[in-house]
Amino acid sequence: MLHFKLATAYFNLRSYFGRLEVVVARSGKPGMIHEQWYLVEVVPGKEDTFLAAPTTSAAFQIAAAIDKGLGDRADVRMLRANIYLNAGRYERAHELFSELAPDVPEESAALFHYYFAQAAFGLGDYDRYLELLQEAIDAQGEGIGIVDPEECFVFANPAAEMLFGVPSGGLVGRCVMDFVAPGYQSLVKEQTEKRRRVREINQLLRQPAKRWKLIREELAEVVEKYGDGRRTKMNAGEELAYDPTSHSTQATDETRLFRR
């Protein structure tokens, strides 16, 4: 059990394989422990020569835990696969997740399929990646739904369908308002409008050109209404350009002013 805890600690420290070294191991093979090293892979063209991970790595400690008889535990095998996944060794990670699939506990299925999907993505198998993500969502015990701007469902997992009391496939296409009591519909509409407005503002903030266009239009209205040159030197026909250095320049000028 100590080795499993150490493997978890090194994993959290992102020391998945530590500093790999070249090691000679007679009759060795990848995946086994040789003295104080975990043999990761064969060095091409060299007999009995391997890249190996030290004891200060998650890979070594999880292999030691398996050697101590913990190899049948799903959490140990899950951690082992995740070590390879997080180290970017997707092919071996995919193999380990495939071996683990039949033995995953139901309560861990959603997380397992999510990690398995990342391994498929790393291999460039995007169809399998999407399939596994769908399995992760379907296995999620909590209801998950996605609605469009009109608050109508475009996606729902089985748990969400159970929550709303509809048959399989019966939630997509229906709107949230279908399930809201009449006395609360005005409140839901108000919240929907607020979310719509927030989306508009966020979109505006992500588009500097559009944002400055709006500022020009508003300043032009101020000039047209008040015509006060003391308030702004800008005429309605002038262009306003965004200068990211203007604030720092202004701050420098003010500093100089106070230093005099």
Secondary structure as UniProt FT lines:
FT   HELIX           2..12
FT   TURN            13..14
FT   STRAND          21..24
FT   TURN            26..27
FT   TURN            30..31
FT   STRAND          33..34
FT   TURN            35..36
FT   STRAND          37..42
FT   TURN            44..45
FT   TURN            47..48
FT   STRAND          49..53
FT   HELIX           58..65
FT   HELIX           66..70
FT   TURN            71..72
FT   HELIX           74..86
FT   TURN            87..88
FT   HELIX           90..100
FT   HELIX           101..103
FT   HELIX           106..108
FT   HELIX           109..122
FT   TURN            123..124
FT   HELIX           126..139
FT   STRAND          145..147
FT   TURN            149..150
FT   STRAND          152..156
FT   HELIX           158..164
FT   TURN            168..169
FT   TURN            172..173
FT   HELIX           176..179
FT   HELIX           182..184
FT   HELIX           185..205
FT   HELIX           208..226
FT   TURN            229..231
FT   TURN            236..237
FT   TURN            244..245
FT   HELIX           246..259
//
